[in-house]
């Protein structure tokens, strides 16, 4: 048995998935019967296979004998370079919303930051409102119960929002549970925090008939909302398809040994498609010939394939895993896009303005993704159900 097979068996998820033997699906990323309209799940996946080559001679075709480069997982510098993100930009604050308590968040945030030469939080109290770099905020007055699988998601979110926007304060807003009612209450809490410009929501749930009643949750002057499109090919989820949210899909990003983008294609497990409940918003009428009468997603995309995942540090153990991990999923893409928006030369102060800009330009200054597929969805020139208008670059305004 190979090492990859042994690791995959050791970290076997509780439900069958299509992500491959080298990818572990955490318990929080599995949607269960009865969850629809009640509970959300995370959208992160952990790569547990051997190191992969990064040099490609075309979409999805690795070069023979290509070198395997350290460290495991892409670094903040590599991702910033790939998407032309300024290493000195950003300001205000980004709030990431997750469920349950992440007990080692401050320590892990600082270990990650020290490793990659990012600002650290000098305070020893993660909940102190005087913290300048990182702060934990509870949905209500009491600390939520701990959950190691959601903690892994939170580690990914805070570290990669910080990676893309080095000078924005990062808030981790912890919902009492994974119930949609608690998560949306935590979003509303995030809206009240000083300096918040972007809110990143890497959680999601299968669409449900009453979802439109929650759309107003994601409207706040001065704040743009981002949500993960999901990690099941060609399947839609909420809140990524709310008309008031920028939905973020996934790609497979391959870099050369010098850090240049060798290829970027649609990730074969990215969520996306046509909403069953949300009517087409005005900003998408420019692609009404594709969508018809309903909202389509995602709007944009970024690296999400766990096989080309990013380094994450999480010391809260989960089924034998702790420390440095390689993590992907649209949960990775979402905080990265929120961070890029924070650093953009043309930052927009609401989801409505952001989405209007995205579709007015139909991908201008975005990297259009031309190849790859997810289920029956295929990437193509212009907007598509895999990657939206494409991948945001620093000057794209997202």
Secondary structure, 3 states (H helix, E strand, C coil): CCHHHHHHHHCCCCCCCCCCCCEEECHHHCCCCCCCCCECECCCEEECCCCCCCCECCCCCECCCCCCCCCCCECHHHHHHHCCCCCCCCCCEEEEEEECECCCHHHHHHHHHHHCCCCCCCCCCCCCCCCCCEEEEECCCCCCCECHHHHHHHHHHHHHHHHHCCCCEEEEEEECCCEHHHHHHHHHHHHCCCCEEEEEECCEEECCCCHHHHHHHHCCCCCEEEEECCCCCCCCEECCCCCCCEEEEEEEEEECCCCCEEEEEECCCCCCEEEEEEECCHHHHHHHHHHCCEEEECCEEEECCHHHCEEEEEEEEECCEEEEEEEECHHHHHHHHHHHHHHCCCCCCCHHHHHHHHHHHCCCCEECCCCCEECCEECCCCCECCCECCEECHHHCC
